[in-house]
């Protein structure tokens, strides 16, 4: 092949490659961006909890103050809750325990829920008097803090030990929070409600299954 024809052949080959690359890049840039699955915030979930001054036989060797969760209509002695990611979680909490009081008044303010508020027996509230607190539901990594109003000392029909029922004196607390990405988030009570332990923060306060646990966002 003569040198001139050889040069022409090389130039044609280069031109074909350039055109192919240009078409590929153009198609890539104009393709629709894929939407990641699970980003919808339209999903909702319900979480029903209870607190009790003493979990009784359900606590086996340790009948301490405790949280419980209702699963498929049955109360379970557990503090590990599973909720969907990128969703609204509606919480109903039946609070059967009396007042313990907060050492830090800042913790008496509702934070991280929709509207930074809760409802106590149907009444919207953004805070409670620090001395009226019995427990808190706090998930620091998610910015959630809900103080739980205690049952008054004047209650005529309190529940001293689980199982409790809604005919007994209690406070019904409801609130909603929004979950984000999947993860395992520690929650806990910040009220020193562990009677019989130094400073009130031992025993059930530091034991999974009683006054702290995990919110598993999946």
C-alpha positions as CSV (number, residue, x, y, z in Angstrom):
1,X,0.0,0.0,0.0
2,X,1.3,3.4,-0.9
3,X,2.1,5.8,2.0
4,X,-0.7,8.2,0.9
5,X,-3.4,5.5,1.0
6,X,-2.0,4.2,4.3
7,X,-2.4,7.7,5.9
8,X,-6.0,8.0,4.5
9,X,-6.9,4.6,6.1
10,X,-5.5,5.6,9.5
11,X,-7.4,8.9,9.4
12,X,-10.7,7.1,8.5
13,X,-10.2,4.7,11.4
14,X,-9.5,7.5,13.8
15,X,-12.6,9.4,12.6
16,X,-14.8,6.3,13.1
17,X,-13.5,5.9,16.7
18,X,-14.1,9.6,17.5
19,X,-17.7,9.4,16.2
20,X,-18.3,6.3,18.2
21,X,-17.0,7.8,21.4
22,X,-19.0,11.0,20.8
23,X,-22.3,9.1,20.3
24,X,-21.6,7.0,23.5
25,X,-20.9,10.1,25.6
26,X,-24.0,11.9,24.3
27,X,-26.2,8.9,25.1
28,X,-24.8,8.6,28.6
29,X,-25.3,12.3,29.4
30,X,-28.9,12.3,28.2
31,X,-29.9,9.1,30.0
32,X,-32.3,9.6,32.9
33,X,-30.7,9.4,36.4
34,X,-31.7,6.2,38.2
35,X,-33.7,6.7,41.5
36,X,-32.4,4.8,44.5
37,X,-34.9,2.3,45.9
38,X,-36.3,2.9,49.4
39,X,-36.1,6.7,49.3
40,X,-39.8,7.2,49.6
41,X,-41.1,9.0,52.8
42,X,-44.7,7.9,52.2
43,X,-44.4,4.8,54.3
44,X,-45.7,4.7,57.9
45,X,-45.3,2.4,60.8
46,X,-46.8,2.1,64.3
47,X,-44.8,1.4,67.5
48,X,-46.6,0.7,70.7
49,X,-44.7,0.8,74.0
50,X,-45.3,0.7,77.7
51,X,-43.4,1.6,80.9
52,X,-43.9,0.0,84.2
53,X,-42.5,0.5,87.7
54,X,-41.7,-3.2,87.9
55,X,-41.8,-5.7,85.1
56,X,-42.4,-8.5,87.6
57,X,-42.2,-12.2,86.4
58,X,-41.7,-11.0,82.8
59,X,-38.3,-9.8,83.9
60,X,-37.1,-13.2,85.0
61,X,-34.3,-12.7,87.6
62,X,-34.6,-8.9,87.5
63,X,-38.2,-7.6,88.0
64,X,-36.9,-4.0,87.6
65,X,-38.5,-0.9,86.1
66,X,-38.8,-1.5,82.4
67,X,-40.1,-0.7,78.9
68,X,-42.1,-3.2,77.0
69,X,-43.2,-3.4,73.3
70,X,-46.4,-4.7,71.8
71,X,-45.8,-7.1,68.9
72,X,-48.8,-8.5,66.9
73,X,-51.1,-7.7,69.8
74,X,-48.9,-9.3,72.5
75,X,-46.7,-7.5,75.0
76,X,-43.1,-8.5,74.8
77,X,-40.3,-7.7,77.3
78,X,-37.9,-6.3,74.8
79,X,-36.3,-3.0,74.1
80,X,-35.1,-3.6,70.5
81,X,-37.5,-2.1,68.0
82,X,-37.5,-2.5,64.3
83,X,-38.9,0.3,62.1
84,X,-38.6,1.0,58.3
85,X,-36.2,3.5,56.9
86,X,-37.3,6.8,55.4
87,X,-40.7,6.5,57.1
88,X,-43.0,8.2,59.6
89,X,-43.2,6.2,62.8
90,X,-46.3,6.8,65.0
91,X,-45.6,5.9,68.6
92,X,-48.2,5.2,71.3
93,X,-46.8,4.9,74.8
94,X,-48.7,3.8,77.8
95,X,-46.9,5.2,80.9
96,X,-47.8,3.4,84.1
97,X,-45.0,4.6,86.4
98,X,-44.9,7.4,88.9
99,X,-42.8,10.6,88.9
100,X,-39.0,10.4,89.4
101,X,-38.0,13.9,88.2
102,X,-35.2,15.1,86.0
103,X,-31.9,16.4,87.1
104,X,-31.5,18.4,83.9
105,X,-34.5,20.6,83.1
106,X,-33.4,20.7,79.5
107,X,-34.5,17.1,79.1
108,X,-38.2,18.1,79.8
109,X,-38.5,19.6,76.3
110,X,-39.8,17.5,73.4
111,X,-37.3,17.4,70.5
112,X,-37.0,15.6,67.2
113,X,-40.7,14.6,66.7
114,X,-42.9,16.1,64.1
115,X,-43.5,19.7,65.2
116,X,-41.3,19.1,68.2
117,X,-44.4,18.1,70.2
118,X,-46.2,15.1,71.7
119,X,-49.7,14.5,72.9
120,X,-50.4,13.6,76.5
121,X,-53.9,12.1,76.9
122,X,-54.8,13.9,73.7
123,X,-53.4,17.3,74.7
124,X,-50.6,18.7,72.5
125,X,-47.5,19.6,74.6
126,X,-43.9,20.7,73.9
127,X,-42.6,20.3,77.4
128,X,-43.5,19.1,80.9
129,X,-42.5,20.3,84.3
130,X,-39.1,18.6,85.1
131,X,-40.4,17.2,88.4
132,X,-43.3,15.5,86.6
133,X,-41.1,13.3,84.5
134,X,-41.1,9.5,85.0
135,X,-38.9,8.5,82.1
136,X,-37.7,9.7,78.7
137,X,-37.6,8.1,75.3
138,X,-34.4,9.5,73.8
139,X,-32.6,8.5,70.6
140,X,-29.6,10.9,70.6
141,X,-28.3,9.9,67.2
142,X,-31.7,10.7,65.7
143,X,-32.1,13.9,67.7
144,X,-35.2,12.5,69.4
145,X,-36.1,13.3,73.0
146,X,-39.6,12.8,74.6
147,X,-40.1,13.3,78.3
148,X,-42.8,11.0,79.8
149,X,-45.2,12.4,82.3
150,X,-45.5,10.3,85.4
151,X,-48.7,9.0,87.0
152,X,-49.6,11.4,89.9
153,X,-49.1,10.2,93.5
154,X,-52.8,10.7,94.1
155,X,-53.8,8.0,91.5
156,X,-56.5,5.8,92.9
157,X,-55.8,2.7,90.8
158,X,-52.1,2.6,90.0
159,X,-50.2,-0.4,88.5
160,X,-47.3,-1.4,90.7
161,X,-46.2,-4.4,88.7
162,X,-46.7,-5.7,85.2
163,X,-49.0,-6.8,83.7
164,X,-50.9,-3.5,83.7
165,X,-54.1,-2.7,81.8
166,X,-55.7,0.5,80.5
167,X,-58.3,0.5,83.3
168,X,-55.5,1.3,85.7
169,X,-54.1,4.8,86.1
170,X,-51.7,5.7,83.3
171,X,-50.7,8.5,80.9
172,X,-51.2,7.9,77.2
173,X,-48.4,9.6,75.2
174,X,-48.3,9.8,71.4
175,X,-45.8,11.3,69.0
176,X,-44.4,10.8,65.5
177,X,-40.9,10.8,64.2
178,X,-39.3,10.4,60.8
179,X,-36.6,7.8,60.2
180,X,-33.7,8.3,57.8
181,X,-31.2,5.8,56.4
182,X,-30.9,2.3,57.8
183,X,-28.8,1.8,60.9
184,X,-28.8,0.7,64.5
185,X,-29.5,3.5,66.9
186,X,-29.2,3.4,70.7
187,X,-32.1,4.7,72.7
188,X,-32.3,5.2,76.5
189,X,-34.0,6.8,79.4
190,X,-32.3,9.7,81.1
191,X,-34.4,9.8,84.2
192,X,-32.5,8.3,87.2
193,X,-35.3,5.8,88.0
194,X,-33.2,2.8,89.2
195,X,-34.3,2.7,92.8
196,X,-31.8,1.1,95.1
197,X,-28.8,1.8,92.8
198,X,-26.2,4.6,93.4
199,X,-27.3,7.8,91.8
200,X,-30.3,5.9,90.3
201,X,-28.4,5.1,87.1
202,X,-27.4,1.5,87.7
203,X,-29.1,-1.8,87.1
204,X,-32.0,-1.4,84.7
205,X,-30.7,2.0,83.5
206,X,-27.7,0.3,81.9
207,X,-29.2,-3.0,80.9
208,X,-30.6,-3.8,77.4
209,X,-34.1,-5.0,77.8
210,X,-35.1,-2.6,80.6
211,X,-34.5,1.2,80.2
212,X,-32.4,1.3,77.1
213,X,-32.1,-0.6,73.8
214,X,-31.9,-0.2,70.1
215,X,-34.0,1.2,67.3
216,X,-33.2,-0.9,64.2
217,X,-34.0,1.1,61.1
218,X,-34.2,-1.2,58.1
